[in-house]
């Protein structure tokens, strides 16, 4: 049986639930899958895994520190493993900015892979979660100004919390990476 490891970092929970959605899809395809929140658990050895998926939420144009630390620590091993990267980024799915997704893909995925000399077999760019109940003081004014746009465009999943992800896109991406565990295909949604 093939084995996969999903390592993620999150701020508002989008990368957590996205990682679980990916894991559930991989398990449905018969792949033994472990999910690790990099802030809570350190991964020491990745040798046993056929596929490594590393994901992060994006805030203020940055990955969370823990999954980036994982990439740095394991970059030599990841260079010879089947690796997939994903990010959850609300602004990347902004329908009012047609080039937002391409810019986010380049900055948060392609440049991150290049920084650590990695050749991912798949790159996933998913929306994120806007949580207006938990806004840092330095971002509050800008977030409050943007809230009407977000409220008009996305589903409010709880009071003050909007999910910009398309869960079907996550499912399809996870199905595609399940197919490549034992092949040489490369998938870019």
VEXLUM-23871 format. One line per field, with one value per residue: residue in one letter; z, y, x of N, C-alpha, C, O in turn. Coordinates in Angstrom, 3 decimals. Example, Ala and Ser with C-alpha at 12.3 -4.5 7.8 and 13.67 -1.06 7.14 Angstrom:
BEGIN
residuo (a;s)
n_c3 (7.800;7.080)
n_c2 (-5.690;-2.250)
n_c1 (13.190;12.850)
ca_c3 (7.800;7.140)
ca_c2 (-4.500;-1.060)
ca_c1 (12.300;13.670)
c_c3 (7.800;7.870)
c_c2 (-3.300;0.030)
c_c1 (13.200;12.900)
o_c3 (8.465;8.039)
o_c2 (-3.319;1.138)
o_c1 (14.236;13.409)
This chain:
BEGIN
residuo (x;x;x;x;x;x;x;x;x;x;x;x;x;x;x;x;x;x;x;x;x;x;x;x;x;x;x;x;x;x;x;x;x;x;x;x;x;x;x;x;x;x;x;x;x;x;x;x;x;x;x;x;x;x;x;x;x;x;x;x;x;x;x;x;x;x;x;x;x;x;x;x;x;x;x;x;x;x;x;x;x;x;x;x;x;x;x;x;x;x;x;x;x;x;x;x;x;x;x;x;x;x;x;x;x;x;x;x;x;x;x;x;x;x;x;x;x;x;x;x;x;x;x;x;x;x;x;x;x;x;x;x;x;x;x;x;x;x;x;x;x;x;x;x;x;x;x;x;x;x;x;x;x;x;x;x;x;x;x;x;x;x;x;x;x;x;x;x;x;x;x;x;x;x;x;x;x;x;x;x;x;x;x;x;x;x;x;x;x)
n_c3 (0.000;-0.833;0.734;2.170;3.312;4.820;5.536;7.225;7.793;9.520;10.001;10.302;9.955;7.374;5.968;7.607;7.387;4.629;4.328;5.615;3.890;1.566;2.564;3.165;0.590;-0.549;1.108;0.395;-2.055;-1.439;-0.260;2.347;4.706;6.534;8.527;9.511;11.677;11.457;13.409;15.773;15.814;15.090;12.239;11.860;10.126;6.758;5.069;4.719;3.187;0.138;-1.110;-0.422;0.856;1.188;2.807;3.281;4.968;3.870;4.965;5.053;2.780;3.189;3.848;6.553;9.257;10.115;8.128;6.153;7.450;7.554;4.800;4.379;6.199;5.216;2.549;0.834;0.830;-0.065;-2.633;-4.083;-3.776;-4.459;-4.482;-3.451;-3.400;-1.679;-1.197;0.855;0.172;0.424;-1.109;-3.528;-4.895;-5.649;-7.397;-8.559;-9.390;-11.999;-12.526;-10.119;-9.215;-10.846;-10.132;-7.397;-7.551;-8.776;-6.871;-4.303;-4.690;-7.020;-6.739;-4.113;-4.320;-6.040;-4.409;-2.602;-4.283;-5.430;-7.195;-7.574;-8.120;-8.273;-7.894;-5.782;-5.581;-3.524;-2.253;0.742;4.207;5.472;8.474;10.319;12.974;14.242;13.780;13.352;15.074;13.462;10.947;10.966;10.117;7.298;6.692;7.604;5.808;3.487;3.938;3.064;0.290;0.384;1.811;-0.037;-2.087;-1.156;0.717;3.968;6.573;9.289;11.696;10.706;9.437;6.430;3.717;1.039;-0.537;-3.134;-2.717;-4.368;-6.218;-4.598;-4.015;-6.604;-7.247;-5.258;-6.021;-8.429;-7.545;-6.190;-8.277;-9.311;-7.561;-8.104;-10.598;-13.260;-13.838;-13.997;-12.364;-12.719;-11.582)
n_c2 (-1.179;2.209;5.114;8.262;11.514;14.348;17.547;20.500;24.035;26.502;29.390;30.349;28.079;27.114;25.663;23.449;22.111;21.755;20.065;17.803;17.192;16.523;14.323;12.545;11.993;10.766;8.508;7.248;6.371;4.294;4.866;4.972;7.474;10.050;12.892;15.911;18.596;21.013;22.816;21.641;19.162;17.682;16.384;13.864;11.944;11.101;9.010;6.705;7.412;7.618;9.778;13.205;15.830;19.232;21.993;25.333;28.053;31.417;34.545;37.974;37.863;35.657;32.329;30.139;29.676;27.053;24.916;25.862;25.668;22.882;22.277;23.391;21.922;19.297;19.429;18.142;15.431;15.748;16.567;14.267;12.901;12.222;15.056;17.354;20.629;22.965;25.901;27.851;30.592;33.403;35.803;34.943;33.867;35.918;37.219;39.677;40.411;39.424;38.468;37.602;34.900;33.745;35.294;34.644;31.881;31.828;33.307;32.066;29.323;28.378;29.970;29.302;26.547;26.716;28.114;26.170;24.329;22.370;20.042;19.885;17.519;18.350;21.317;23.107;25.565;27.043;28.647;30.606;31.274;33.961;35.433;37.486;37.764;37.378;39.195;40.574;43.480;45.261;44.827;45.270;47.634;47.648;45.142;45.451;47.392;45.916;43.964;44.164;43.526;40.899;39.657;39.888;38.256;35.664;32.665;32.845;31.023;30.854;33.316;36.173;34.776;33.748;31.530;31.001;28.919;26.443;23.506;21.325;21.647;21.142;18.428;17.250;17.878;16.399;13.822;13.660;13.795;11.415;9.603;9.893;8.855;6.375;6.834;8.737;11.125;14.651;17.067;20.012;22.111)
n_c1 (0.840;0.516;1.934;1.192;2.121;0.860;1.740;1.135;0.546;-1.329;-3.454;-6.064;-7.552;-8.192;-6.183;-6.039;-8.590;-8.539;-6.334;-7.339;-9.466;-8.036;-6.614;-8.746;-9.696;-7.412;-7.262;-9.669;-8.897;-7.292;-4.840;-2.643;-2.669;-1.163;-1.734;-0.292;-0.107;2.145;2.845;2.206;3.414;6.519;8.068;10.297;11.348;11.000;11.262;9.652;7.448;5.606;4.553;4.670;2.841;2.744;1.422;0.113;-1.442;-1.953;-0.935;-0.644;0.960;2.654;3.851;2.971;5.234;6.040;5.481;7.174;9.628;9.726;10.030;12.565;14.174;13.938;14.685;16.597;15.821;13.202;13.639;13.957;11.665;8.159;6.380;3.917;2.615;0.557;-1.450;-3.614;-5.364;-7.123;-7.171;-6.218;-8.289;-9.835;-12.382;-12.635;-10.182;-8.599;-5.987;-5.054;-4.925;-2.931;-0.691;-0.533;-0.081;2.433;4.012;3.531;3.727;5.297;7.657;8.299;8.871;11.092;12.874;13.727;14.782;13.067;10.965;7.909;5.239;2.697;0.777;-1.268;-3.680;-5.774;-8.712;-9.235;-9.923;-11.669;-11.617;-13.303;-13.625;-11.295;-9.089;-5.894;-4.713;-3.252;-4.243;-6.915;-8.388;-8.079;-9.169;-11.809;-12.707;-12.718;-14.577;-17.396;-17.181;-16.172;-18.243;-20.311;-19.437;-18.825;-19.633;-20.945;-19.848;-20.011;-21.034;-19.343;-17.305;-15.938;-15.759;-13.700;-13.014;-13.284;-14.577;-14.877;-12.831;-10.622;-11.066;-10.908;-8.242;-6.903;-7.673;-6.279;-3.586;-3.512;-3.544;-0.993;0.858;2.059;3.073;4.608;3.458;2.730;0.810;-0.948;-3.283)
ca_c3 (0.000;-0.886;1.927;1.953;4.477;4.593;6.568;6.942;8.783;9.339;10.937;10.537;9.799;5.999;5.616;8.389;6.768;3.290;4.505;5.926;2.657;0.705;3.195;2.983;-0.809;-0.730;1.787;-0.442;-3.184;-0.922;0.136;3.782;4.771;7.840;8.477;10.614;11.861;11.707;14.627;16.931;15.739;14.190;11.489;11.857;9.045;5.685;4.167;4.488;2.426;-1.318;-1.498;0.634;0.510;2.140;2.564;4.218;4.801;3.539;5.621;4.774;1.681;3.669;4.363;7.984;9.439;10.356;6.910;5.459;8.162;7.106;3.469;4.534;6.897;4.432;1.130;0.066;0.665;-0.867;-4.025;-4.750;-3.449;-5.096;-3.602;-3.899;-2.553;-1.815;-0.290;1.020;0.102;0.032;-2.161;-4.786;-5.572;-5.797;-8.724;-9.096;-9.856;-12.840;-12.505;-8.740;-9.083;-11.474;-9.287;-6.176;-7.930;-8.984;-5.637;-3.146;-5.019;-7.899;-6.131;-2.910;-4.786;-6.559;-3.278;-1.981;-5.378;-5.462;-8.427;-7.191;-9.154;-8.304;-7.155;-5.529;-5.119;-3.075;-1.509;2.172;5.115;6.064;9.801;10.817;14.431;14.749;12.920;14.085;15.176;12.375;9.697;11.201;9.304;5.903;6.612;7.745;4.560;2.444;4.338;2.202;-0.942;0.722;2.184;-1.249;-3.028;-0.602;1.697;5.388;7.175;10.664;11.747;10.569;8.829;5.032;3.081;-0.387;-1.223;-3.904;-2.196;-5.489;-6.777;-3.691;-4.221;-7.913;-7.134;-4.453;-6.871;-9.399;-6.924;-5.880;-9.507;-9.666;-6.582;-8.741;-12.001;-13.463;-14.308;-13.255;-12.414;-12.299;-11.839)
ca_c2 (0.000;3.475;5.949;9.703;12.382;15.728;18.443;21.805;25.103;27.259;30.480;30.448;26.776;26.666;24.614;22.258;21.374;21.371;18.878;16.670;16.839;15.826;13.020;11.684;11.560;9.803;7.263;6.609;5.770;3.205;5.346;5.226;8.893;10.680;14.350;16.501;20.042;21.236;23.613;20.768;17.928;17.742;15.158;13.631;11.050;10.999;7.942;5.692;7.943;7.667;11.123;14.211;17.006;20.301;23.097;26.448;29.226;32.628;35.768;39.058;37.405;34.719;31.005;29.978;29.304;25.635;24.119;26.310;25.023;21.492;22.260;23.676;20.808;18.058;19.750;17.153;14.241;16.121;16.709;12.962;12.330;12.822;16.157;18.276;21.807;23.726;27.018;28.380;32.032;34.040;36.802;34.264;33.516;37.160;37.274;41.033;40.583;38.256;37.952;37.279;33.482;33.495;35.917;33.845;30.609;32.079;33.753;31.174;27.924;28.190;30.559;28.524;25.327;27.092;28.511;24.961;23.455;21.247;19.845;19.253;16.878;19.036;22.572;23.400;26.922;27.023;29.831;30.570;31.683;35.289;35.384;38.856;37.706;37.152;40.011;41.277;44.920;45.990;44.575;45.451;48.683;47.187;44.025;45.992;48.070;44.895;43.000;44.131;42.805;39.479;39.203;39.796;37.261;34.332;32.109;33.019;29.695;31.192;34.780;36.824;33.883;33.487;30.512;31.296;27.718;25.586;22.188;20.397;21.803;20.422;17.004;16.860;17.950;15.258;12.636;13.660;13.409;9.985;8.887;9.999;8.251;5.305;7.161;9.873;12.263;15.898;17.668;21.424;22.503)
ca_c1 (0.000;1.236;1.791;1.328;2.220;0.440;2.256;0.544;0.505;-2.566;-3.734;-7.512;-8.189;-8.414;-5.221;-6.385;-9.690;-8.109;-5.486;-8.226;-10.185;-7.071;-6.362;-9.919;-9.708;-6.328;-7.661;-10.688;-8.176;-6.472;-3.515;-2.506;-2.316;-0.996;-1.840;0.464;-0.045;3.570;3.022;1.989;4.202;7.667;8.310;11.741;11.758;10.001;11.687;8.612;6.322;5.705;4.132;4.634;2.053;3.027;0.514;0.140;-2.286;-1.193;-1.363;0.300;1.814;3.673;3.525;3.209;6.635;6.322;5.657;8.379;10.742;9.730;10.645;13.992;14.827;13.904;14.758;17.364;14.977;12.035;14.067;13.886;10.351;6.986;5.998;2.878;2.500;-0.679;-1.687;-4.963;-5.162;-8.370;-7.007;-5.909;-9.535;-10.590;-12.996;-12.522;-8.805;-8.409;-4.622;-4.684;-4.576;-1.633;0.340;-0.418;0.539;3.866;4.671;3.398;3.996;6.453;8.849;8.630;9.530;12.405;13.725;14.284;15.234;12.137;10.208;6.640;4.435;1.413;0.655;-2.676;-3.982;-7.160;-9.112;-8.958;-10.986;-11.590;-12.227;-13.366;-13.695;-9.951;-8.239;-4.843;-4.956;-2.620;-4.961;-8.342;-8.990;-8.125;-10.115;-13.165;-13.047;-12.896;-15.605;-18.586;-16.866;-16.080;-19.592;-21.128;-18.911;-18.566;-20.561;-20.621;-20.028;-20.375;-21.030;-18.045;-16.311;-16.275;-14.925;-13.562;-12.539;-14.176;-14.223;-14.795;-11.484;-9.718;-11.312;-10.365;-6.780;-6.473;-7.816;-5.186;-2.306;-3.622;-3.199;0.428;1.765;2.813;3.342;5.512;2.681;2.754;-0.517;-1.042;-4.669)
c_c3 (0.000;0.373;1.580;3.300;4.056;5.789;6.238;8.104;8.481;10.325;11.300;10.254;8.382;5.614;6.396;7.686;5.334;3.359;4.788;4.698;1.708;1.257;2.989;1.559;-1.056;-0.077;0.995;-1.638;-2.714;-0.495;1.629;3.949;6.208;7.639;9.720;10.575;12.304;12.945;15.871;16.956;14.729;13.531;11.377;10.631;8.016;4.741;3.804;3.560;0.926;-1.848;-0.264;0.097;1.590;1.792;3.649;3.924;4.493;4.307;5.441;3.814;2.114;4.047;5.887;8.142;9.499;9.076;6.087;6.127;7.747;5.724;3.560;5.139;6.013;2.949;0.316;-0.191;-0.222;-2.340;-4.789;-4.450;-4.372;-4.085;-4.251;-2.904;-2.768;-0.852;-0.290;1.143;-0.429;-1.123;-3.514;-5.571;-5.799;-7.230;-9.356;-9.631;-10.686;-12.823;-11.110;-8.594;-9.676;-10.657;-8.017;-6.467;-8.066;-7.656;-4.546;-3.431;-5.859;-7.294;-4.868;-3.302;-5.282;-5.430;-2.650;-3.015;-5.484;-6.786;-8.084;-8.387;-9.272;-7.440;-7.002;-4.946;-4.803;-2.343;-0.033;2.978;5.604;7.389;10.394;12.343;15.064;13.855;13.770;14.040;13.982;11.037;9.789;10.269;7.847;5.735;6.708;6.465;3.452;2.731;3.456;0.894;-0.698;1.037;0.957;-2.148;-2.484;0.471;3.119;6.065;8.660;10.702;11.705;9.921;7.434;4.429;1.583;-1.181;-2.031;-3.532;-3.288;-6.143;-5.907;-3.914;-5.535;-7.878;-6.357;-5.242;-7.862;-8.748;-6.487;-7.090;-9.765;-8.656;-7.235;-10.226;-12.069;-13.984;-13.431;-13.442;-11.929;-12.621;-12.496)
c_c2 (1.245;4.286;7.409;10.417;13.770;16.542;19.836;22.770;25.969;28.404;30.510;29.156;26.293;25.542;23.330;21.462;20.974;20.121;17.642;16.235;16.067;14.421;12.066;11.151;10.525;8.464;6.514;5.905;4.694;3.597;5.636;6.640;9.386;12.192;14.932;18.024;20.347;22.074;22.726;19.550;18.103;16.377;14.986;12.851;10.936;9.834;6.974;6.138;7.984;9.057;12.002;15.398;18.047;21.484;24.148;27.416;30.407;33.797;36.797;38.557;36.418;33.381;31.054;29.391;27.812;24.790;24.581;25.725;23.558;21.386;22.453;22.485;19.571;18.280;18.730;15.902;14.554;16.256;15.393;12.233;12.913;13.801;16.962;19.420;22.428;24.890;27.344;29.885;32.688;35.006;36.168;33.912;34.743;37.315;38.663;41.326;39.362;37.670;37.512;35.826;33.194;34.094;35.100;32.519;30.777;32.361;32.684;29.716;27.758;28.759;29.811;27.240;25.643;27.450;27.300;23.921;22.188;21.226;19.157;18.625;17.553;20.292;22.881;24.786;26.976;28.325;29.664;30.925;33.092;35.212;36.791;38.909;37.621;37.883;40.682;42.791;45.686;45.805;44.905;46.481;48.231;46.053;44.520;46.695;47.060;43.940;43.017;43.369;41.306;38.915;39.039;38.637;35.831;33.953;32.352;31.678;29.775;32.719;35.347;35.975;33.483;32.523;30.774;30.075;27.060;24.157;21.131;20.455;21.055;18.921;16.520;16.859;16.749;13.957;12.532;13.283;11.942;9.161;8.869;9.370;7.167;5.561;8.337;11.103;13.480;16.576;19.111;21.898;23.860)
c_c1 (0.887;0.947;2.028;1.398;1.778;0.911;1.735;0.739;-0.710;-2.644;-5.211;-8.260;-8.397;-7.456;-5.493;-7.475;-9.355;-7.239;-6.329;-9.018;-9.272;-6.824;-7.533;-9.993;-8.620;-6.680;-8.718;-10.054;-7.193;-5.076;-3.516;-1.958;-2.261;-1.029;-1.177;0.362;1.382;3.836;2.952;2.892;5.328;7.854;9.811;12.206;10.641;10.291;10.568;7.492;6.621;5.372;4.137;3.841;2.321;2.146;0.581;-0.991;-1.385;-1.796;-0.253;1.391;2.900;3.068;3.627;4.610;6.915;6.406;6.865;9.623;10.872;10.390;12.158;14.735;14.962;14.143;15.541;16.538;13.777;12.387;13.978;12.578;9.294;6.419;4.888;2.822;1.128;-0.685;-3.172;-4.812;-6.424;-8.217;-6.703;-7.159;-10.411;-11.088;-12.904;-11.119;-8.419;-6.997;-4.173;-4.229;-3.202;-0.490;0.556;0.272;2.057;4.563;4.677;3.736;5.265;7.732;9.271;9.356;10.948;13.372;14.423;14.705;14.383;11.379;8.887;5.932;3.076;1.475;-0.829;-2.860;-5.470;-7.466;-8.794;-10.175;-10.681;-12.332;-12.183;-13.486;-12.310;-8.948;-7.166;-5.085;-4.417;-3.347;-6.447;-8.987;-9.131;-9.133;-11.556;-13.616;-13.371;-14.057;-16.857;-18.358;-16.835;-17.462;-20.488;-20.704;-18.850;-19.570;-20.050;-20.907;-20.375;-20.388;-19.602;-16.964;-16.777;-15.262;-14.887;-13.110;-13.663;-13.776;-14.161;-13.412;-10.466;-9.840;-10.690;-8.841;-6.246;-6.613;-6.665;-3.855;-2.342;-3.198;-1.694;1.380;2.629;3.064;4.299;4.783;2.896;1.398;-0.436;-2.450;-4.776)
o_c3 (0.733;0.987;0.811;4.289;3.059;6.925;5.108;9.228;7.320;11.362;12.466;10.309;8.198;4.994;5.902;7.417;4.862;2.540;4.259;4.485;1.115;0.506;2.671;1.349;-1.705;-0.651;0.922;-2.170;-3.492;-0.379;2.112;3.399;6.993;6.700;10.841;9.575;13.408;13.479;16.895;18.016;13.632;14.198;10.862;10.145;8.362;3.715;2.682;3.177;0.501;-2.907;0.803;-0.985;2.777;0.647;4.767;2.784;4.817;4.297;5.653;4.020;1.481;4.505;6.438;7.256;8.981;8.951;5.406;5.442;7.603;5.503;2.895;4.651;6.057;2.150;-0.828;-1.299;-1.040;-3.203;-6.018;-4.831;-4.990;-2.980;-5.454;-1.700;-3.879;0.178;-1.277;2.093;-1.606;-2.026;-4.548;-6.779;-6.106;-8.155;-10.566;-10.251;-10.132;-13.084;-10.937;-7.911;-9.074;-10.506;-7.604;-5.694;-7.547;-7.340;-3.933;-2.503;-5.446;-7.328;-4.582;-2.679;-4.974;-5.496;-2.220;-2.670;-5.610;-7.415;-8.289;-9.510;-10.262;-6.401;-7.990;-3.929;-5.701;-1.875;0.375;2.494;6.084;7.420;10.907;12.930;16.277;13.252;14.793;13.054;13.528;10.092;8.789;9.691;7.237;4.748;5.969;6.085;2.586;1.848;3.120;0.438;-1.470;0.585;0.922;-2.889;-3.266;1.047;3.430;6.129;9.212;9.824;12.558;9.856;7.268;4.611;0.927;-2.379;-1.655;-3.989;-3.138;-6.574;-6.428;-3.994;-5.561;-8.415;-6.754;-5.138;-8.104;-9.333;-6.424;-6.934;-10.372;-8.879;-6.934;-11.009;-11.044;-14.512;-12.248;-14.563;-10.848;-13.791;-12.774)
o_c2 (1.324;4.170;7.751;9.977;14.308;16.263;20.304;22.377;26.148;28.391;30.676;29.137;25.130;24.564;22.238;20.273;19.947;19.215;16.564;15.040;15.072;13.446;10.895;9.983;9.509;7.406;5.286;4.949;4.233;2.734;6.452;6.970;9.170;12.714;14.507;18.658;19.977;22.047;23.029;18.964;18.616;15.343;15.858;13.060;10.703;9.693;6.469;5.318;8.333;9.460;11.602;15.909;17.772;21.934;23.902;27.569;30.397;34.007;36.508;38.800;36.345;33.303;31.924;28.692;27.355;24.000;23.776;25.331;23.046;20.503;21.758;22.090;18.879;17.396;18.473;15.367;13.726;16.079;15.400;11.074;13.958;13.424;17.221;19.208;22.426;24.868;27.146;30.389;32.542;35.027;36.802;33.683;34.615;37.518;38.803;42.365;38.364;36.478;37.093;35.559;32.478;33.470;34.884;32.086;29.984;31.740;32.427;28.953;27.070;28.109;29.698;26.882;24.915;27.120;27.395;22.766;21.081;22.265;17.950;19.124;17.354;20.323;22.912;25.128;26.958;29.013;28.690;30.882;33.377;34.957;37.228;39.990;37.773;37.265;41.292;43.307;46.649;46.551;44.826;46.208;48.413;46.012;44.055;46.601;47.328;43.188;41.940;42.646;40.531;37.825;38.144;38.096;34.880;34.798;32.101;31.242;28.850;33.355;35.038;36.402;32.947;32.682;30.771;30.184;27.116;23.661;20.134;19.430;20.410;18.219;15.487;15.949;16.148;13.080;11.445;12.531;11.296;8.122;7.929;9.357;7.066;4.627;8.859;12.021;13.349;16.651;19.384;22.074;24.325)
o_c1 (1.873;-0.113;2.927;0.812;2.259;0.528;1.875;1.051;-1.078;-1.980;-5.568;-9.489;-8.756;-7.876;-5.211;-7.304;-9.842;-7.390;-6.060;-9.222;-9.688;-6.825;-7.325;-10.317;-8.872;-6.422;-8.683;-10.618;-6.358;-4.206;-4.301;-0.907;-3.184;-0.428;-1.457;0.699;1.781;4.945;3.565;3.112;5.108;7.802;10.511;13.318;9.483;9.625;10.539;6.657;7.722;5.853;3.670;4.132;2.145;2.111;1.034;-1.430;-0.197;-3.009;0.924;2.581;3.953;1.928;4.301;5.102;7.934;7.343;7.500;10.566;11.982;11.219;12.926;15.794;15.979;13.833;15.166;16.548;13.376;11.527;13.929;12.410;9.498;6.030;4.915;2.965;0.597;-0.011;-3.881;-4.212;-6.754;-9.053;-6.912;-7.094;-11.596;-10.302;-13.080;-10.893;-7.959;-6.832;-3.029;-3.241;-2.401;0.561;1.695;1.127;2.842;5.578;5.713;4.004;6.198;8.777;10.463;10.356;11.892;14.556;15.572;14.957;14.907;11.178;8.761;6.011;2.372;2.134;-1.564;-2.257;-6.312;-6.559;-8.160;-11.306;-9.585;-13.536;-11.153;-13.449;-12.165;-8.070;-7.478;-5.610;-5.036;-3.090;-7.161;-10.039;-10.185;-9.867;-12.424;-14.783;-14.204;-14.470;-17.349;-19.244;-17.399;-17.811;-21.332;-21.525;-18.825;-20.255;-18.885;-22.056;-20.970;-19.806;-18.770;-15.811;-17.873;-14.055;-15.928;-12.849;-14.834;-12.746;-13.454;-12.884;-9.556;-8.832;-10.020;-8.210;-5.248;-5.755;-6.140;-3.075;-1.295;-2.555;-1.180;2.590;3.818;3.243;4.739;5.409;3.211;0.894;0.087;-2.792;-5.882)
